[in-house]
Amino acid sequence: MGGRVPAARAFVSRAGGQCCSDRPDWDDGSVAEHARITIRVHPGSSRAHVGGPPAGPPAGPGQDQVLGVWVQQRAVDGKATEAALGAMADALGLRRRSLRLVTGERSRVKVVEISDPPADLARRMATLAGPGSDHTR
């Protein structure tokens, strides 16, 4: 399967780990076969886009870096969640089936797992989170 790839600081973490903005000594900055990203979904937006920090307070302790995902669908019957996963896949240039919801089925703050992440995931995440970024779907 996939090799080891660099992790995007403050957004991507090792599978099963926490946000890696405060990395332990053993962390070499890479992920094995999965990467996790914390997102905050904003349903009911006038247009779908991914990028930059979300509006509002941090997601919780240890999660001060969260990627904002704005979607047009309302938070009814999982439609906003599904739209957010699709928007993330499009913005990162991945197939939708490579993203999986880990936590946050009924929450605006969600953890998404990317199976077999690309080698340049850190660069892609930096592009999304950068100032003035706006990846419209």
Contacts in CASP RR format, 6 or more apart in sequence:
PFRMAT RR
TARGET T0000
AUTHOR 0000-0000-0000
METHOD contacts of the structure
MODEL  1
MGGRVPAARAFVSRAGGQCCSDRPDWDDGSVAEHARITIRVHPGSSRAHV
GGPPAGPPAGPGQDQVLGVWVQQRAVDGKATEAALGAMADALGLRRRSLR
LVTGERSRVKVVEISDPPADLARRMATLAGPGSDHTR
1 33 0 8 1.000
1 116 0 8 1.000
2 33 0 8 1.000
2 116 0 8 1.000
3 32 0 8 1.000
3 33 0 8 1.000
4 30 0 8 1.000
4 31 0 8 1.000
4 32 0 8 1.000
5 30 0 8 1.000
5 31 0 8 1.000
5 35 0 8 1.000
5 117 0 8 1.000
5 118 0 8 1.000
5 119 0 8 1.000
5 120 0 8 1.000
5 121 0 8 1.000
5 122 0 8 1.000
6 29 0 8 1.000
6 30 0 8 1.000
6 31 0 8 1.000
6 119 0 8 1.000
6 121 0 8 1.000
6 122 0 8 1.000
7 13 0 8 1.000
7 14 0 8 1.000
7 20 0 8 1.000
7 29 0 8 1.000
7 30 0 8 1.000
7 31 0 8 1.000
7 35 0 8 1.000
7 121 0 8 1.000
7 122 0 8 1.000
8 35 0 8 1.000
8 37 0 8 1.000
8 121 0 8 1.000
8 122 0 8 1.000
8 123 0 8 1.000
8 124 0 8 1.000
8 125 0 8 1.000
8 126 0 8 1.000
8 129 0 8 1.000
9 20 0 8 1.000
9 21 0 8 1.000
9 122 0 8 1.000
10 19 0 8 1.000
10 20 0 8 1.000
10 21 0 8 1.000
10 64 0 8 1.000
10 65 0 8 1.000
10 129 0 8 1.000
11 19 0 8 1.000
11 37 0 8 1.000
11 38 0 8 1.000
11 65 0 8 1.000
11 67 0 8 1.000
11 125 0 8 1.000
11 129 0 8 1.000
12 20 0 8 1.000
12 31 0 8 1.000
12 35 0 8 1.000
12 36 0 8 1.000
12 37 0 8 1.000
12 117 0 8 1.000
12 121 0 8 1.000
12 122 0 8 1.000
12 125 0 8 1.000
13 19 0 8 1.000
13 20 0 8 1.000
13 31 0 8 1.000
13 35 0 8 1.000
13 36 0 8 1.000
14 20 0 8 1.000
14 27 0 8 1.000
14 31 0 8 1.000
14 32 0 8 1.000
14 35 0 8 1.000
14 36 0 8 1.000
15 31 0 8 1.000
15 32 0 8 1.000
15 33 0 8 1.000
15 34 0 8 1.000
15 35 0 8 1.000
15 36 0 8 1.000
15 113 0 8 1.000
16 36 0 8 1.000
17 36 0 8 1.000
18 62 0 8 1.000
19 38 0 8 1.000
19 62 0 8 1.000
19 63 0 8 1.000
19 64 0 8 1.000
19 65 0 8 1.000
20 27 0 8 1.000
20 29 0 8 1.000
21 62 0 8 1.000
21 64 0 8 1.000
21 65 0 8 1.000
22 62 0 8 1.000
23 29 0 8 1.000
31 117 0 8 1.000
31 121 0 8 1.000
33 115 0 8 1.000
33 116 0 8 1.000
34 113 0 8 1.000
34 114 0 8 1.000
34 115 0 8 1.000
34 116 0 8 1.000
34 117 0 8 1.000
35 113 0 8 1.000
35 114 0 8 1.000
35 117 0 8 1.000
35 121 0 8 1.000
36 102 0 8 1.000
36 111 0 8 1.000
36 112 0 8 1.000
36 113 0 8 1.000
36 114 0 8 1.000
37 67 0 8 1.000
37 88 0 8 1.000
37 111 0 8 1.000
37 112 0 8 1.000
37 114 0 8 1.000
37 125 0 8 1.000
38 59 0 8 1.000
38 63 0 8 1.000
38 65 0 8 1.000
38 66 0 8 1.000
38 67 0 8 1.000
38 109 0 8 1.000
38 110 0 8 1.000
38 111 0 8 1.000
38 112 0 8 1.000
39 66 0 8 1.000
39 67 0 8 1.000
39 68 0 8 1.000
39 69 0 8 1.000
39 84 0 8 1.000
39 88 0 8 1.000
39 109 0 8 1.000
39 110 0 8 1.000
39 111 0 8 1.000
39 112 0 8 1.000
40 54 0 8 1.000
40 59 0 8 1.000
40 66 0 8 1.000
40 67 0 8 1.000
40 68 0 8 1.000
40 69 0 8 1.000
40 108 0 8 1.000
40 109 0 8 1.000
40 110 0 8 1.000
41 68 0 8 1.000
41 69 0 8 1.000
41 70 0 8 1.000
41 71 0 8 1.000
41 75 0 8 1.000
41 80 0 8 1.000
41 81 0 8 1.000
41 84 0 8 1.000
41 108 0 8 1.000
41 109 0 8 1.000
41 110 0 8 1.000
42 54 0 8 1.000
42 55 0 8 1.000
42 68 0 8 1.000
42 69 0 8 1.000
42 70 0 8 1.000
42 71 0 8 1.000
42 108 0 8 1.000
43 71 0 8 1.000
43 73 0 8 1.000
43 74 0 8 1.000
43 75 0 8 1.000
43 80 0 8 1.000
43 83 0 8 1.000
43 108 0 8 1.000
44 70 0 8 1.000
44 71 0 8 1.000
44 72 0 8 1.000
44 73 0 8 1.000
44 74 0 8 1.000
44 80 0 8 1.000
45 70 0 8 1.000
45 71 0 8 1.000
45 72 0 8 1.000
46 72 0 8 1.000
47 70 0 8 1.000
47 72 0 8 1.000
47 136 0 8 1.000
47 137 0 8 1.000
48 70 0 8 1.000
48 71 0 8 1.000
48 72 0 8 1.000
48 83 0 8 1.000
48 87 0 8 1.000
48 136 0 8 1.000
48 137 0 8 1.000
49 70 0 8 1.000
49 87 0 8 1.000
49 134 0 8 1.000
49 135 0 8 1.000
49 136 0 8 1.000
49 137 0 8 1.000
50 67 0 8 1.000
50 68 0 8 1.000
50 69 0 8 1.000
50 70 0 8 1.000
50 87 0 8 1.000
50 88 0 8 1.000
50 90 0 8 1.000
50 91 0 8 1.000
50 128 0 8 1.000
50 135 0 8 1.000
50 137 0 8 1.000
51 67 0 8 1.000
51 68 0 8 1.000
51 69 0 8 1.000
51 91 0 8 1.000
51 128 0 8 1.000
51 129 0 8 1.000
51 130 0 8 1.000
51 133 0 8 1.000
51 134 0 8 1.000
51 135 0 8 1.000
52 67 0 8 1.000
52 68 0 8 1.000
52 128 0 8 1.000
52 129 0 8 1.000
52 130 0 8 1.000
52 131 0 8 1.000
52 132 0 8 1.000
52 133 0 8 1.000
53 65 0 8 1.000
53 66 0 8 1.000
53 67 0 8 1.000
53 68 0 8 1.000
53 129 0 8 1.000
54 66 0 8 1.000
54 67 0 8 1.000
54 68 0 8 1.000
54 69 0 8 1.000
58 64 0 8 1.000
58 66 0 8 1.000
59 66 0 8 1.000
59 109 0 8 1.000
60 109 0 8 1.000
63 109 0 8 1.000
65 129 0 8 1.000
66 109 0 8 1.000
67 125 0 8 1.000
67 128 0 8 1.000
67 129 0 8 1.000
69 84 0 8 1.000
69 87 0 8 1.000
69 88 0 8 1.000
70 87 0 8 1.000
71 80 0 8 1.000
71 83 0 8 1.000
71 84 0 8 1.000
71 87 0 8 1.000
72 83 0 8 1.000
73 79 0 8 1.000
73 80 0 8 1.000
73 82 0 8 1.000
73 83 0 8 1.000
74 80 0 8 1.000
75 81 0 8 1.000
75 108 0 8 1.000
78 105 0 8 1.000
81 101 0 8 1.000
81 104 0 8 1.000
81 105 0 8 1.000
81 110 0 8 1.000
84 110 0 8 1.000
85 96 0 8 1.000
85 99 0 8 1.000
85 101 0 8 1.000
85 112 0 8 1.000
86 96 0 8 1.000
86 99 0 8 1.000
86 137 0 8 1.000
87 137 0 8 1.000
88 94 0 8 1.000
88 99 0 8 1.000
88 112 0 8 1.000
89 95 0 8 1.000
89 96 0 8 1.000
89 98 0 8 1.000
89 99 0 8 1.000
90 135 0 8 1.000
90 137 0 8 1.000
91 128 0 8 1.000
91 135 0 8 1.000
91 137 0 8 1.000
92 114 0 8 1.000
92 121 0 8 1.000
92 124 0 8 1.000
92 125 0 8 1.000
92 128 0 8 1.000
93 124 0 8 1.000
94 114 0 8 1.000
94 118 0 8 1.000
98 114 0 8 1.000
98 115 0 8 1.000
98 116 0 8 1.000
99 112 0 8 1.000
99 113 0 8 1.000
99 114 0 8 1.000
99 115 0 8 1.000
100 112 0 8 1.000
100 113 0 8 1.000
100 115 0 8 1.000
101 110 0 8 1.000
101 111 0 8 1.000
101 112 0 8 1.000
101 113 0 8 1.000
102 110 0 8 1.000
102 111 0 8 1.000
102 112 0 8 1.000
102 113 0 8 1.000
103 110 0 8 1.000
103 111 0 8 1.000
104 110 0 8 1.000
104 111 0 8 1.000
114 121 0 8 1.000
118 124 0 8 1.000
127 133 0 8 1.000
128 135 0 8 1.000
END
